[in-house]
């Protein structure tokens, strides 16, 4: 690491302006990566057929489950621990490497029965090759956790962007142009994972050292096992719909569904997942201060409503143009699932904050129960919805997302006394403005299409109208946007300083 470890690391520094700076770094890195993913999707969607995306997506759902078991929750315990010693780090390194090797062997051995279970021909070789990912990834997990613990988010943002651009994007596009089909996606995934692990190790600044301290491992496993249970539940919640679509609707339908979800996931990950990386260590610092935890959560949800609801409305109204411009006319079946799922963009983003708060405060087993409940709702929604094809699956899963958010609020109310009235008021306030915006954009789109306006021009025009609508509100009636407008307005000078320092 950049600083030598003594017997124990000092506790985390107190929160301050650096928390905002950290978020800006992660948000910037996530924004760049989201744009890159969309650009790469535009290219690959024109080079590969939907079936190729479907088969690889099916393999990746299996990889994602094994990935959860391979991590065994050790890396998050490195971030969450109040005190961290060299023995913790060395023991964590040994545990993650061993678990990665074991999971890789298990996945490789189960490739054939998993292919039969999924009922997709040709899936086996993809699973066998993907098994190598666990060994590669396990080498950099502890390094990444240390960078996160030390709040080196500038480095983490750079690693994420660099590994995607020079790993996945460069390799996948090159292989796709050379005619490798679905294997282009596999090569890109392996290249990205390898580069990310190497960069994390490099920037953490220490050589891999193996150790075994039973006391340290017991302490980390106590927290890590709860994290793993939560992550397994979250895995099923995020992937059971893929399984239902792949098994009952076919690989082509899974290709359409997975690409629609990839587009939807960019704004949700940009705000939710990037914020989680910063909020987790920050809220872990406040885990004994219930009042500050409540205020932080309520403000995060309010800001999420202020930013995600307008974006959700824009993407819902312009769904056909988004798919046409970004992916091409052959991806028409992805339009309706995309519109249905993007309608719940706020809930898909905001529920992540509930998981962050439960994990940071040490309530990992309560978080696990919540995530498993979410997974059950997704499975029920997908199975029932599959009777009506992809739109039905998208509707069932979207209802499950709303249910997950509501259940999370109920849990936080019981455990932390979360002020639900404040959160409800923020949601209703921004939902009202969202309906107004939807009416304006919907009428404008109809008018533009009536005169034969190209799809790209429609996207740009409605995007400008959306921006002008909220700039007008900020100018003429800022109080109508609620108290969450204040930190957003304070963000502007911080962005200017951030741009100068960057």
Beta strands, then each sheet from edge to edge (+ up, - down):
end
